[in-house]
Amino acid sequence: MKRATGWKLPRLATKLPGPKAKKLVGRDAKFVSSSYTRSYPLVAKRGRGAVIEDVDGNRFLDFAAGIAVVATGHCHPAVVAAIQKQAAQLIHMSGTDFYYENMVELAEKLASIAPGKDAKRVYFGNSGTEAIEAAMKLARYHTKRDKFIAFYGCFHGRTMGSLSLTASKSVQRKGFGPLLGGVAHIPYPNPYRDPGQSEESSTEQCLEFLEDQVFHRLTDPADVAAIFVEPIQGEGGYVSAPAAFLRELQRICRKHGILLVADEVQCGMGRTGKWWASDHAGIDPDIVCVAKGIASGMPLCATIARASIMNWPPGAHASTFGGNPICVAASLATIDLVERKYMVNARNMGEFIMESLADWNERYPIVGDVRGKGLMIGIEIVRDQNTKEKAPDLRNKIVDRAFYKGLLILGAGENSIRLAPPLVIDEEQAEHAVRTLGQCIEEVQRSR
């Protein structure tokens, strides 16, 4: 392949995986938990912008962003400077028991950008699943109800409470029962998979299931504390809920006194071209859960709720490391960068990529659907466009081939490819990724 100078495009210096990478993969197999999922043998050493360099000096264009985490790219100078400055002042004091300035500053900022005009309060933790656990506990405490509703295809985390909501892959739940009781799952609207192939039909069917099946046959709405929804399902295949569905879901929640919880862990923080994927539908969730892109790679999450809802007493819930000063400093720098330039770039680059992919289901018979908002784009791979038979094996081969061409992507759901690059990418990088991915699809298509 043509070699690129600098940290802009891939540069492969060795056969993949290289000798150092092979050794590290072997050591990993001996000592690291076998529960981790690795799609290909990338052994990262350093990163800059949208490029990752491995231990053998190979450089890859990263269109996974650490699973939609490094919003401002790898090691953005402003984020690095904020981390270094804070590390020299205060590393830890525990916001659970003491006060520090930047934690309050971040809470104020998140409250100001959260959906809706009502006053907000913020709880800090370390990861997406912790944000969900906090929301579950808060919903039960506030409503004095004990039931939850989530969606098939959803992913809310792997700790026991959030896992009880998760319904993405059976392997995530197998062997861990019994899980938290009182959780019902309902279909998530997916126009591509809906027989009517329309947002209206898909929306109507899912809401009818909620009211006619769940509320009338399984769970009285007066017992439901909260409905958890991803405005765009992540592990479910990068499927966007129709705006009308989210608005109607909010109406139903308000009618029955149920809290609407938006899981924005993967789709929030500017990734879709707006602060929140919820903003595209104009909804005002009672609770918003955020992590991943909030701090450009530092471990941090936030559960943002109406101040009238977050009314639990001291000691009801806390985390020793949640809101760590260094993570908070990284988050403040990240939010500033996203607000000033990268949210707009995510919208513009997302439109550019979607235009480039507009004819892919005509060019490639194994491409069933292309969908997304901003830099959260899903490509569904099928065996046949007419039957829409899912082709996870073909998807996996495409992801694998991309790695060997210097492009890092990941699967989502059973048979989709996710494109979730850092929000800093430019047209040259977007064009390269689209061209490379097209080559991989064509090669897999021919080799069937």
Buried (B, 14 or more C-beta within 10 A) or exposed (E): EEEBEEBBBBBBEEEBBBEBBBEBBEEBEEEEEEEEEEBBBBBBBEBBBBBBBBBBEBBBBBBBBBBBBBBBBBBBEBBBEBBEEBEEEBEEBBBBEEEBEBBBBBBEBBBEBBBBEBEBBBBBBBBBBBBBBBBBBBBBBBBEBEBBBBBBBBBBBBBEBBBBBBBBBEEBBEEEEEEBEBBBBBBBBBBBBBEEEEBBBBBBBBBEEBEEBBBEEEBEBEBBBBBBBBBBBBBBBBBBBBBBBBEBBBEBBEEBEBBBBBBBBBBBBBBBBBBBBBBBBEBBBBBBBBBBBBBBBBBBBBBBBBEEBBEBEEEEBBBEBBBBBBBBBBBBBBBBBBBEEBBBBBBBBBEBBBEBBEEBBEEBBBBBBBBBBBBBBBBBBBBEBEEBEBBBEBBBBBBBBBBEBBBBBBBBBBBBBBBBBBBBBBEEBBBBBBEBBBBBBBEBBEEE
